[in-house]
Amino acid sequence: MKLQCRNLAAKVDFYLAAFLFLLLNLCAHTAQAGAYEAQLPADLHTAKDMCAILPCAAVFPGAKSFSERLGSPPYVEAYGEPQPDGKKALLGYVMLSTDITDTPAYSGKPVVTLIGMDRTGHFVGTQVLKHSEPILLLGIPESALLKFNAQYLGKSVADKIEVGQSRPDEGVLGLDAISGATVTVIAQNQVMLASGQAVARQVGILAPTLREPANYAGKGQVYSWAELVKLGAVQTLRVKPEQVGLERSAEPFIELWFGDLNHPDVGSSLIGAHSWQKLHAQLKPGEHAFFVVRSAGIESFKGSGFVRGGLYDRVQVKQGADSFTFRDLDYLNLYGLEAAGAPSFNESAIFIIRGKSFSAAYPWKLSFLGNRVDRATGTRSFTSFDAKIWLDDSLLQGGRPALQEAAAPWVQVWKTRAVEISLFVALLLMVTVVYALREKLTRMSTHKNKWPVNAFKYSAWALSIGFVGFGAMAQPSITQVLTWFHSLLFQWTWSLFLTDPFIFVFWIFIILTVFLFGRGLFCGWMCPFGSLSEAIYKLGEKIGLKRFQGHLPAAWHHRLKWVKYSIFFGLLTVSMFSMGLAEILAEVEPFKTTFLVGITHRAWPYGLFVCLILGSSLFIERPYCKYICPLGAALAMPSTFRWFGLKRKQDCNSCKACAVGCGSLAIDAAGRIDHRECLHCLDCMILYTDTKGCPPLAKERKRRERDGLLITPIGRDGYYIPIEPLVMMNPKVANGPDPRMPTDPVAPSHKAGAKGLSWLWQELVDHLWPWSRDNWKTQKALQFAGFSLAIAATLAWVLAGTGRLSQSAILSWWFGWSVYEVLIRLSGKRYVKDGPWWQANYRYANVMDMLSYVGFKNLLIGAVLFLSLKTLGLLL
């Protein structure tokens, strides 16, 4: 029967692996369509005839023609059939969302949306042109976002629209969210409303934004240039050459100084009292003047648009959702600056803001518009560089006005789900505390009565499946690991991670507990899918399938357990070149189908894949966790360096009781626990102090009972407290491997006797210098080659930081150097630390130990290097 069970398990795993490859092939073919990272026209934001390159008719049914771009921010007019008098009938307006707002969604990038609005301010059509949302790539179909956008049709920009339930008493119109993509739709709601309202204010559908005009506090004082800068009346906008894809240079691409000219003291200090009075006489009520000068750089802020059509297309003023552009009629000559200490300049202008919504009492920004060329790929992208200015309190009567700015999307998410988040945090804290007190629970349990432990563990499983998985849909994923990896090395953005509070809090729990205890607390207790798989295995036992349940043969297990690491490294490698493709291949995880979307809402292959995995869980304990899960592999690597492990005693090197009962097959022939594979069921910890279940303890108990000796409590070392004489341990056991260490102890000779600063120096050298003295004597050529590679890899980091190498190139260098370092350390410094890093417990490193150590260490070094470059102002 046992042989049949093993053959069945092997067949199940083989067919599961075969189906996995078929599923990934399907993913690669089906995920290419749609708007995910679609290519948009290069002149998308600059083309005057926007509707010649975009499908405006698709978002404005019935329109026969469209105007060129008008206004600021830009929009186009939609026309119907010509009237008898030859005039075109104005039907409404079409706008491009990124012309108006760059509100990021969950991916950190905006959803580029084309929007149609009629003359009364009602939405008549929308179309997503491009998005970068991973969840909409495969997890949730793009049609879900299209259905979400369809809810705006017929609604007015004047309505108060929010994601969630309608609240008629508050005048709120609710929109149905996309399950599993809350952040995306909250950001999209802000995009739709901000875009529609900005255009509606321009064309008179909505009343313009009302800001109290500035009441200047004039004292007749003359300020120097430095004093004006300190008061916020003058600011600088500096763009470096590397920021637009040019060679790094000490000379900026452009350096602009700009400032307020309406304030009597500020204006008089800048251009002189006589010139200010002359300027002020030209201004109409409600108009505002400011100056711009170019003090350095090779680029002009005037551009060439004013020559062709009188339009200054390089500079723009933004205030809140309003933006202001300038034509030749809004321009006056600036002949000089009279403030003491003012910089010299070679280009200058005075611009007049004629918009009635502008007020110098509130903060505003000067934007320099242009194109950036990615030097690594040659692609061009439209970009803007902003500098903010806000007059000091002392320059305004009554000081600065109070501002009420819209909260970021992630703030709204945290507020709306505060109760659920609090309950989730409480759950994680409870599980952590219970696990930290595991020794008390295991001492209360026996191998025949595990309920003091299982009551908590099974409760954690139930809450993980119901509340965390299906309720909060907070199943962590390998895609988040890849995102964290890239963010650590290139650009860390808190808002990107804060937008999903459950995942954010969960990852804090995971990171802390992985380094404290290893992956087992998350994988074994709190992973929703792992808990579901384990629950199904236990259910199979209860319904009479126990005789068919078992493990794969040891030889197959020890081969197949490496598959999950191969999948993880494969996804990591693919992500270096294409995060989109990595997202597709990450469908190896059944999490989206199980929790985020649901089997019934996905194509049949995805549902079949989940059913095969969960079906095999009836016969094999956690097959996905053991052999496939790339997330488990990613967490297993830092588990190598967990601070606190499960307890072992010397007799464990000959006793097989724990190994036979280990569902994770994480205990080897020497009684050692592989914490990369252990899922912390705690069965071995129960046996550790069970005087009837642990063979060495049972033997000693019987001897004491036979000889009438005192039965003392079990000590921390797993033996009876030795008040009475103990039987001598078998010499073979006593001299055998120490099961308390995952591998044999090692004592690096160069660290013998090192203390204080000397020990710290040796630590630093050990981490940064992989070469050993012996290898320098025997493998000089290889050592010099590696030393050259280290220098080249370091230079590659610097080049990537300054925009001269692409992310994929630097990640390739990182990967190549890490592989070399693993090989050179295995041949010379084959040891790693065990337990807390500040201690000196060294042990022999196997290949996975070294891969884990080098990969994690180099990731941290790369993050520190980029943070240093950023601090020094050298990072692009």
HUNOR-V664896 format. One record per residue. N is the residue number from 0. PHI is phi in whole degrees, 0 to 359 (NA if undefined). PSI is psi in radians with two decimals (999 if undefined). Layout:
N:PHI:PSI
N:PHI:PSI
This chain:
0:NA:-0.71
1:295:-0.65
2:295:-0.71
3:297:-0.70
4:298:-0.75
5:293:-0.72
6:296:-0.71
7:298:-0.79
8:298:-0.73
9:295:-0.71
10:295:-0.76
11:302:-0.80
12:293:-0.64
13:296:-0.85
14:294:-0.57
15:295:-0.77
16:296:-0.72
17:297:-0.77
18:295:-0.59
19:300:-0.77
20:295:-0.68
21:297:-0.70
22:295:-0.75
23:296:-0.64
24:295:-0.70
25:298:-0.76
26:301:-0.77
27:296:-0.47
28:268:-0.56
29:272:-0.27
30:265:0.17
31:273:-0.40
32:279:3.05
33:93:-2.91
34:261:0.10
35:294:2.03
36:50:0.67
37:295:2.63
38:279:2.22
39:252:2.76
40:303:2.50
41:297:-0.58
42:262:0.53
43:306:-0.74
44:263:-0.04
45:242:-0.35
46:298:2.26
47:291:-0.72
48:268:1.39
49:299:-0.66
50:284:-0.10
51:283:-0.36
52:242:-0.11
53:232:2.64
54:279:1.21
55:297:-0.60
56:297:-0.45
57:290:-0.42
58:254:-0.02
59:223:1.43
60:301:2.40
61:93:-0.23
62:287:2.40
63:258:-0.44
64:203:2.91
65:221:2.61
66:280:3.10
67:282:3.07
68:297:2.37
69:232:2.81
70:70:-3.10
71:211:1.96
72:292:2.75
73:287:2.67
74:207:2.98
75:235:2.65
76:268:2.47
77:255:2.27
78:244:2.62
79:264:-2.68
80:295:2.52
81:299:2.50
82:282:2.89
83:304:-0.52
84:276:0.10
85:91:-0.19
86:281:2.60
87:275:2.40
88:279:2.12
89:284:2.09
90:262:-0.58
91:169:-2.59
92:218:2.61
93:235:2.38
94:223:2.67
95:258:2.17
96:303:-0.71
97:284:-0.14
98:287:-0.32
99:244:-0.76
100:215:2.55
101:246:0.59
102:306:2.12
103:279:2.60
104:265:-2.79
105:298:-0.56
106:287:-0.19
107:90:-0.05
108:241:2.66
109:285:2.72
110:271:1.96
111:283:2.02
112:231:2.37
113:263:2.30
114:231:2.36
115:249:2.41
116:219:2.34
117:278:-3.10
118:291:-0.25
119:262:0.01
120:90:0.30
121:262:2.42
122:290:2.34
123:241:-0.17
124:182:2.62
125:217:2.65
126:211:2.21
127:278:2.07
128:272:-0.61
129:200:2.45
130:214:2.88
131:232:0.48
132:278:1.97
133:300:-0.65
134:295:-0.42
135:267:0.07
136:281:-0.91
137:224:-0.62
138:300:-0.83
139:235:2.28
140:295:2.61
141:301:-0.46
142:301:-0.45
143:295:-0.70
144:291:-0.64
145:296:-0.71
146:293:-0.64
147:297:-0.83
148:297:-0.55
149:296:-0.35
150:292:-0.34
151:282:-0.38
152:300:2.21
153:90:-0.24
154:273:2.69
155:260:2.63
156:293:-0.28
157:278:-0.21
158:287:2.68
159:267:1.79
160:248:2.27
161:223:2.69
162:281:2.16
163:131:-2.85
164:284:2.57
165:291:2.57
166:230:1.47
167:303:-0.59
168:293:-0.39
169:255:0.03
170:73:0.47
171:259:2.23
172:265:2.16
173:268:2.61
174:241:2.46
175:288:2.22
176:282:2.98
177:263:2.04
178:301:2.14
179:93:-0.05
180:223:0.77
181:300:-0.79
182:298:-0.72
183:300:-0.79
184:283:-0.51
185:295:-0.76
186:296:-0.71
187:295:-0.62
188:297:-0.73
189:296:-0.66
190:295:-0.84
191:299:-0.82
192:290:-0.76
193:297:-0.72
194:293:-0.89
195:297:-0.73
196:291:-0.62
197:297:-0.77
198:287:-0.69
199:299:-0.61
200:291:-0.65
201:296:-0.75
202:267:0.03
203:93:0.09
204:291:-0.75
205:250:2.63
206:295:2.49
207:297:2.78
208:299:2.31
209:256:2.09
210:237:2.37
211:300:2.29
212:297:2.71
213:288:2.25
214:258:1.76
215:284:2.49
216:261:1.60
217:271:2.27
218:240:0.06
219:71:0.39
220:268:2.51
221:257:2.18
222:255:2.58
223:279:2.97
224:299:-0.77
225:297:-0.66
226:291:-0.63
227:294:-0.69
228:296:-0.75
229:296:-0.60
230:278:-0.04
231:79:0.16
232:278:-0.31
233:226:2.35
234:223:2.91
235:239:2.58
236:234:2.00
237:239:2.20
238:244:2.16
239:275:2.68
240:302:-0.72
241:294:-0.34
242:287:-0.31
243:246:0.26
244:88:0.26
245:262:2.99
246:298:2.47
247:299:2.43
248:208:2.67
249:292:-0.46
250:279:2.22
251:291:2.74
252:297:-0.76
253:200:2.49
254:230:2.07
255:245:2.48
256:245:2.41
257:213:2.80
258:184:3.00
259:287:2.44
260:238:0.03
261:274:-0.55
262:297:2.22
263:301:-0.79
264:290:-0.73
265:292:-0.85
266:299:-0.75
267:295:-0.66
268:293:-0.58
269:279:-0.83
270:242:0.10
271:92:2.61
272:297:-0.76
273:296:-0.82
274:295:-0.63
275:293:-0.72
276:296:-0.67
277:294:-0.73
278:296:-0.81
279:299:-0.57
280:292:-0.44
281:276:-0.31
282:278:2.39
283:273:2.82
284:303:2.33
285:90:-0.15
286:270:2.67
287:225:2.39
288:248:2.47
289:217:2.79
290:249:2.71
291:222:2.30
292:228:2.57
293:260:2.00
294:265:-0.27
295:196:2.84
296:113:2.92
297:257:-0.14
298:257:2.62
299:265:2.42
300:275:-0.19
301:278:-0.56
302:70:-2.92
303:252:-0.12
304:296:-0.56
305:288:-0.38
306:285:-0.78
307:285:-0.80
308:223:0.27
309:72:0.34
310:248:2.24
311:270:1.71
312:263:0.15
313:259:-0.34
314:233:2.64
315:205:2.58
316:251:2.35
317:237:2.41
318:217:1.92
319:61:-2.28
320:274:-0.06
321:267:2.52
322:226:2.63
323:228:2.19
324:249:2.98
325:227:2.43
326:249:-3.13
327:298:-0.50
328:287:-0.25
329:263:0.18
330:247:2.42
331:229:2.66
332:287:2.48
333:244:2.05
334:265:-0.31
335:180:2.82
336:245:2.26
337:257:-0.11
338:296:2.35
339:299:2.23
340:90:0.11
341:294:2.51
342:286:2.74
343:285:2.75
344:210:2.78
345:235:0.15
346:205:2.44
347:207:2.82
348:193:2.65
349:246:2.18
350:249:2.53
351:252:2.13
352:270:2.04
353:257:-0.04
354:291:2.31
355:287:-0.30
356:279:-0.20
357:282:2.47
358:215:2.22
359:288:-0.10
360:285:-0.33
361:253:2.79
362:292:2.56
363:217:2.90
364:232:2.51
365:262:2.23
366:248:2.31
367:257:2.11
368:259:2.46
369:187:-2.93
370:242:2.54
371:243:2.39
372:254:2.17
373:284:1.96
374:293:-0.42
375:281:-0.61
376:246:-0.29
377:82:-0.02
378:284:2.57
379:253:2.50
380:220:2.48
381:285:2.36
382:212:2.88
383:222:2.63
384:237:2.18
385:245:2.64
386:222:2.33
387:264:2.55
388:222:2.43
389:207:2.13
390:300:2.52
391:294:2.70
392:309:-0.69
393:292:-0.30
394:269:-0.08
395:236:2.36
396:293:2.15
397:83:0.03
398:78:-3.08
399:293:2.49
400:286:2.71
401:286:2.46
402:249:2.49
403:238:1.64
404:267:2.57
405:297:2.39
406:291:2.60
407:298:2.69
408:305:-0.66
409:292:-0.55
410:295:-0.73
411:297:-0.70
412:297:-0.79
413:296:-0.66
414:291:-0.76
415:289:-0.39
416:241:0.51
417:301:-0.73
418:294:-0.82
419:297:-0.68
420:295:-0.73
421:298:-0.75
422:296:-0.67
423:294:-0.77
424:299:-0.74
425:298:-0.70
426:298:-0.80
427:295:-0.71
428:296:-0.73
429:298:-0.81
430:297:-0.71
431:296:-0.78
432:295:-0.77
433:299:-0.77
434:292:-0.64
435:298:-0.47
436:262:0.41
437:302:-0.57
438:295:-0.64
439:294:-0.68
440:291:-0.74
441:292:-0.56
442:291:-0.45
443:278:-0.17
444:254:2.84
445:226:2.94
446:294:-0.29
447:263:-0.25
448:220:1.59
449:263:0.15
450:295:-0.54
451:303:-0.55
452:272:-0.84
453:294:-0.49
454:300:-0.74
455:285:-0.74
456:294:-0.77
457:292:-0.60
458:296:-0.71
459:297:-0.71
460:299:-0.82
461:298:-0.80
462:293:-0.62
463:296:-0.76
464:289:-0.88
465:282:-0.99
466:282:-0.84
467:282:-0.82
468:283:-1.15
469:280:-0.46
470:277:-1.22
471:279:-0.20
472:51:0.83
473:254:0.75
474:283:1.98
475:299:2.76
476:218:2.76
477:295:-0.46
478:297:-0.55
479:290:-0.62
480:298:-0.77
481:296:-0.69
482:295:-0.77
483:298:-0.73
484:301:-0.88
485:294:-0.67
486:293:-0.70
487:299:-0.63
488:273:-0.39
489:233:-0.99
490:206:1.94
491:271:2.17
492:234:1.88
493:301:-0.73
494:300:-0.52
495:298:-0.64
496:268:-0.44
497:285:-0.25
498:291:-0.35
499:241:1.61
500:298:-0.65
501:293:-0.77
502:294:-0.68
503:298:-0.86
504:295:-0.70
505:299:-0.70
506:289:-0.54
507:298:-0.80
508:301:-0.81
509:297:-0.82
510:297:-0.79
511:296:-0.82
512:286:-0.50
513:296:-0.73
514:280:-0.36
515:278:-0.89
516:239:-0.26
517:103:3.11
518:291:-0.29
519:297:-0.56
520:294:-0.75
521:287:-0.96
522:296:-0.65
523:271:-0.41
524:243:-0.67
525:242:-0.11
526:287:2.10
527:302:-0.79
528:288:-0.70
529:298:-0.71
530:295:-0.70
531:296:-0.74
532:297:-0.77
533:294:-0.70
534:298:-0.67
535:293:-0.66
536:298:-0.77
537:294:-0.63
538:296:-0.72
539:301:-0.66
540:296:-0.69
541:286:-0.50
542:265:0.21
543:100:0.24
544:263:0.16
545:301:-0.64
546:291:-0.30
547:264:-0.10
548:273:2.57
549:178:-2.99
550:254:2.78
551:294:2.70
552:306:2.52
553:306:-0.72
554:298:-0.73
555:290:-0.71
556:302:-0.81
557:288:-0.27
558:275:-0.83
559:287:-0.40
560:295:-0.30
561:276:-0.18
562:298:-0.72
563:297:-0.60
564:291:-0.67
565:297:-0.72
566:296:-0.77
567:299:-0.87
568:294:-0.58
569:296:-0.80
570:296:-0.71
571:298:-0.73
572:294:-0.78
573:297:-0.67
574:296:-0.39
575:296:-0.49
576:251:-0.49
577:201:1.87
578:294:-0.56
579:298:-0.80
580:293:-0.64
581:297:-0.67
582:297:-0.67
583:295:-0.84
584:291:-0.38
585:292:-0.03
586:294:-0.06
587:301:-0.39
588:276:2.27
589:272:0.23
590:292:-0.74
591:299:-0.81
592:296:-0.68
593:286:-0.84
594:250:-0.80
595:283:-0.73
596:250:-0.78
597:101:2.46
598:301:-0.67
599:288:-0.23
600:256:0.18
601:234:2.88
602:299:2.66
603:302:-0.59
604:298:-0.62
605:293:-0.76
606:295:-0.68
607:296:-0.66
608:299:-0.79
609:296:-0.74
610:296:-0.64
611:295:-0.74
612:294:-0.85
613:289:-0.55
614:294:-0.72
615:293:-0.36
616:291:-0.26
617:293:-0.46
618:246:-0.48
619:238:2.30
620:289:2.01
621:49:1.06
622:296:-0.66
623:294:-0.77
624:296:-0.65
625:284:-0.65
626:239:-0.33
627:240:-0.65
628:300:1.93
629:289:-0.48
630:295:-0.75
631:299:-0.67
632:294:-0.72
633:297:-0.67
634:280:-0.42
635:293:-0.57
636:296:-0.90
637:291:-0.29
638:296:-0.33
639:305:-0.53
640:246:0.47
641:301:2.59
642:280:-0.65
643:235:2.18
644:251:-3.13
645:279:2.65
646:280:2.58
647:225:2.72
648:234:2.85
649:302:-0.64
650:296:-0.27
651:295:-0.30
652:284:-0.19
653:238:-0.36
654:272:2.34
655:253:0.18
656:300:-0.83
657:292:-0.71
658:296:-0.69
659:295:-0.64
660:268:0.06
661:281:1.94
662:293:-0.43
663:273:-0.14
664:54:0.74
665:260:0.04
666:250:2.17
667:271:-3.05
668:295:-0.41
669:269:0.13
670:80:0.16
671:274:2.52
672:262:2.22
673:272:1.78
674:290:-0.18
675:285:-0.43
676:254:-0.35
677:292:2.32
678:252:0.25
679:57:0.85
680:289:-0.35
681:73:0.17
682:299:-0.68
683:291:-0.57
684:290:-0.56
685:294:-0.79
686:295:-0.51
687:305:-0.63
688:243:0.16
689:276:1.92
690:288:-0.17
691:252:-0.36
692:263:-0.57
693:278:2.01
694:307:-0.82
695:298:-0.70
696:290:-0.68
697:297:-0.71
698:297:-0.78
699:292:-0.65
700:297:-0.80
701:297:-0.66
702:297:-0.76
703:294:-0.72
704:296:-0.68
705:293:-0.68
706:269:0.04
707:70:0.52
708:269:2.84
709:292:2.33
710:270:1.80
711:269:2.85
712:296:2.85
713:275:2.24
714:279:-3.14
715:293:-0.37
716:277:0.00
717:89:0.12
718:242:2.87
719:298:2.40
720:300:2.16
721:281:1.10
722:286:-0.68
723:263:2.70
724:300:2.45
725:259:2.66
726:290:2.39
727:299:2.41
728:290:2.51
729:306:2.21
730:304:-0.58
731:295:-0.68
732:289:-0.80
733:297:-0.60
734:266:0.06
735:278:-3.05
736:300:2.63
737:272:1.88
738:292:-0.21
739:285:-0.26
740:249:2.35
741:300:-0.51
742:219:3.10
743:294:2.50
744:296:2.62
745:226:2.47
746:239:1.68
747:303:2.18
748:295:-0.60
749:286:-0.15
750:255:0.05
751:296:2.17
752:79:0.00
753:287:2.36
754:220:2.81
755:57:-2.32
756:297:-0.59
757:297:-0.72
758:294:-0.72
759:298:-0.69
760:295:-0.75
761:297:-0.63
762:298:-0.82
763:298:-0.80
764:298:-0.71
765:300:-0.67
766:280:-0.60
767:263:-0.29
768:240:1.68
769:283:-0.22
770:278:2.62
771:246:2.78
772:298:-0.72
773:296:-0.70
774:293:-0.54
775:296:-0.49
776:279:-0.58
777:256:-0.40
778:226:1.00
779:297:-0.75
780:299:-0.78
781:295:-0.65
782:293:-0.77
783:295:-0.66
784:299:-0.76
785:294:-0.66
786:297:-0.72
787:296:-0.69
788:297:-0.67
789:297:-0.76
790:296:-0.76
791:297:-0.72
792:295:-0.68
793:296:-0.75
794:297:-0.61
795:297:-0.69
796:301:-0.78
797:295:-0.74
798:297:-0.69
799:295:-0.69
800:295:-0.49
801:261:0.21
802:85:0.20
803:264:-0.18
804:228:2.54
805:283:2.89
806:299:-0.70
807:296:-0.62
808:293:-0.80
809:291:-0.62
810:293:-0.59
811:294:-0.73
812:298:-0.78
813:301:-0.80
814:294:-0.79
815:299:-0.79
816:295:-0.69
817:297:-0.71
818:298:-0.79
819:299:-0.77
820:296:-0.65
821:301:-0.82
822:295:-0.75
823:289:-0.60
824:289:-0.64
825:297:-0.46
826:267:-0.19
827:222:-0.77
828:241:1.16
829:273:1.21
830:204:2.70
831:222:2.93
832:275:2.65
833:238:2.31
834:87:-2.85
835:306:2.45
836:293:-0.45
837:279:-0.08
838:267:3.12
839:236:0.81
840:266:1.68
841:263:2.58
842:217:2.84
843:298:2.38
844:258:2.15
845:277:-3.12
846:298:-0.76
847:292:-0.62
848:303:-0.80
849:288:-0.68
850:301:-0.77
851:296:-0.81
852:296:-0.90
853:294:-0.77
854:299:-0.82
855:292:-0.75
856:298:-0.79
857:290:-0.51
858:297:-0.79
859:294:-0.71
860:297:-0.73
861:298:-0.73
862:297:-0.76
863:296:-0.69
864:297:-0.75
865:289:-0.62
866:296:-0.66
867:294:-0.77
868:299:-0.69
869:293:-0.73
870:298:-0.64
871:279:-0.05
872:78:0.30
873:261:-0.15
874:271:2.30
875:282:999
